[in-house]
Structures are given as structure tokens and as C-alpha cells.
Amino acid sequence: MTDNRNINTQGEIFGKAERLHSRKLIERLFKEGDFFFKYPFKVFYFETEKEKIAPVGILISVSKKNFKKAVDRNKIKRLIRESYRKNKSILYESDHLKKDKSLLIGLIYTAKTILPFKVLEKKIILILRQFFKEK
């Protein structure tokens, strides 16, 4: 039996190391980071010194104001995580990720309805490609 805990972050896995959960880093992302809109997301991003995270740390948030039921919020987050997991190779295969830097990304879902997976996946791909245009 193989040990899956040490799989690198470039495979099709979305591990704990890639999840942004440090309160300090989240505060820096929202205070010092830039943002852009790509419907249905407001995307915050910030490049920081190499932290104890993967080269890319991601935060996914769905508003309780727009979706009262936790079931709906969790479903949207699952769809977003899956579309990111399948397409994160766009970021990792590029030369734009510097060895001594980490990229923090915050995805805030702003739509009032639950969009289909295919639509969310297309938007995530556009967002991941957007990082190359800005640098």
C-alpha cells in the first residue's frame, strides 16, 4: 500500500497545504493584495515570500447572505474546489511561479444562483490564465 500523504502539489490533488487557512495570511491577502472581477468571482491575489504553504494557497468563500442554507454553500465550494483541482496545472506548469515566492488567491463567489459545473470550470480556467496577463 502506498503512502499518499507525501504526494507533491502538482498532481491532481487539492491537499491541505494548498488551502489557505492562516488568519495572518488571509488578512494580508485582503489588506495588501489586489483584486479583479471575473463573474461570478471576485478574485483577490497577493504574492508573498515563501510561506509554509504550497507555491499557491487558495481560499474559497461563498456568502451566507446570498445562500442561507449551508448545503448550498458547501455544494458551491465543492464545485469550485473540483474545478480548481482539475485545472491548477495551468498555474504550476507556467514559469510565472517564482521559486522564492508564494501566490495567495482568494475566490469569493458573488452570484445569487448556483451555476453549473461547466460554467464554473470555464471561469476558473480564465481566472488562472489571468495571472499570466498581469505579470
C-alpha positions in Angstrom: 0.0 0.0 0.0 1.4 3.4 -0.9 1.6 6.5 1.3 -0.5 9.3 -0.3 0.4 11.9 2.3 3.6 13.0 0.5 2.2 13.5 -2.9 3.5 16.7 -4.5 1.1 19.6 -5.0 1.4 19.5 -8.8 -0.7 16.3 -9.2 -4.5 16.4 -9.5 -5.0 16.6 -5.7 -6.1 19.5 -3.6 -4.3 18.9 -0.3 -4.3 20.8 3.0 -1.0 22.5 2.2 -2.7 24.3 -0.7 -5.6 25.5 1.4 -5.2 29.0 2.8 -6.2 28.8 6.4 -3.7 31.0 8.3 -5.6 34.0 9.7 -2.4 36.2 9.3 -2.0 35.3 5.6 -5.8 35.8 4.9 -5.6 39.3 6.5 -2.6 40.1 4.3 -4.4 38.8 1.2 -7.3 41.1 1.8 -5.4 44.2 3.1 -2.3 44.2 0.8 -3.5 42.2 -2.2 -5.0 43.3 -5.4 -8.3 42.1 -6.9 -10.3 41.8 -10.1 -13.8 40.6 -11.0 -14.5 37.7 -13.3 -18.1 36.9 -12.9 -19.2 35.0 -10.7 -16.0 35.6 -8.7 -14.2 38.5 -7.0 -10.6 37.3 -7.1 -8.1 38.6 -4.5 -4.4 37.7 -5.1 -1.1 38.5 -3.3 2.4 37.4 -3.9 4.3 36.9 -0.7 7.6 35.4 0.5 7.7 31.6 0.5 5.5 30.6 3.4 4.8 27.2 5.0 2.3 26.5 2.2 2.4 25.2 -1.3 3.5 27.6 -4.1 -0.2 28.6 -4.4 -2.5 28.9 -1.5 -6.2 29.2 -2.2 -9.2 30.4 -0.2 -12.8 29.8 -1.4 -15.7 31.7 0.1 -19.4 31.8 -0.5 -21.6 34.4 1.1 -24.1 33.4 3.8 -26.1 36.5 2.8 -26.7 35.1 -0.8 -27.1 31.4 0.2 -28.8 30.9 3.6 -28.5 27.1 3.6 -25.2 25.6 4.4 -26.0 22.8 2.0 -26.0 25.2 -0.9 -22.8 27.0 0.2 -21.0 23.7 0.6 -22.1 22.5 -2.8 -20.8 25.6 -4.5 -17.5 25.3 -2.6 -17.2 21.6 -3.7 -17.8 22.6 -7.3 -15.2 25.4 -7.2 -12.6 23.1 -5.5 -13.1 20.4 -8.0 -12.7 22.8 -11.0 -9.6 24.3 -9.4 -8.2 20.8 -8.7 -8.6 19.7 -12.3 -7.1 22.9 -13.8 -4.4 24.0 -11.4 -1.8 22.6 -13.7 -2.2 25.8 -15.7 -0.5 27.7 -12.8 2.0 25.0 -11.9 3.3 24.4 -15.4 4.0 28.0 -16.1 7.3 29.8 -15.5 5.5 32.6 -13.7 5.6 31.0 -10.2 8.9 32.0 -8.7 10.8 29.6 -6.5 11.1 32.0 -3.6 7.5 33.4 -3.7 4.0 32.1 -2.9 0.9 33.2 -4.6 -2.2 33.6 -2.4 -5.6 33.5 -4.1 -9.0 34.3 -2.6 -12.1 33.3 -4.7 -15.3 35.0 -3.5 -18.4 33.6 -5.2 -20.7 36.6 -5.9 -23.5 35.0 -8.0 -27.0 34.7 -6.5 -27.7 31.3 -8.0 -25.8 28.0 -8.2 -24.1 27.9 -11.6 -23.4 24.6 -13.4 -20.0 22.9 -13.0 -19.1 23.5 -16.7 -19.6 27.3 -16.3 -17.6 27.4 -13.1 -14.8 25.4 -14.7 -14.6 27.8 -17.6 -14.4 30.8 -15.3 -11.7 29.1 -13.1 -9.6 28.5 -16.3 -10.0 32.1 -17.3 -9.0 33.3 -13.8 -5.9 31.1 -13.7 -4.8 32.4 -17.1 -5.5 35.9 -16.0 -2.5 35.8 -13.6 -0.1 35.5 -16.6 -1.6 38.5 -18.3 -1.0 40.8 -15.4 2.7 39.9 -14.9 
